[in-house]
Amino acid sequence: MVSDNTRNEIEQYLGQVPSWMRALAEPASDHSWGVVRDLEFGDTELTQREKELVGLGAATAMNCPYCIHFHTEGAKMEDVTEEELREATNVAANVQYFSSILHGAEVDYEEFVDETTEIVDHIETQRTAVGDD
């Protein structure tokens, strides 16, 4: 269970201490809240909207109904549209799909890195050429 100070802070942020916070073991509870507070709710390089879309993508790839629900609701609070939600879950599914292919086929990682560098260079060249018109 979280300390009294952390409990009060969570209640200020969330209006309650959710059951999932009460499920944390004592040594990890205060620290775990700090990570959620600072990374997911704090002022960071990503906007809250971006964080919710990343969270939704990760939750989709992990097939976690809890996290999918949490980040879908968070995304809606950030005015993410239904179409954007669908797209985010489709991108996550696509990444998971190709990750399975790459791992299953045991694609050589170094070759993959080299090819990705070449692809990025090609796309940047194409973008520069379009910008010159």
Disulfide bonds with the S-S distance in Angstrom:
none
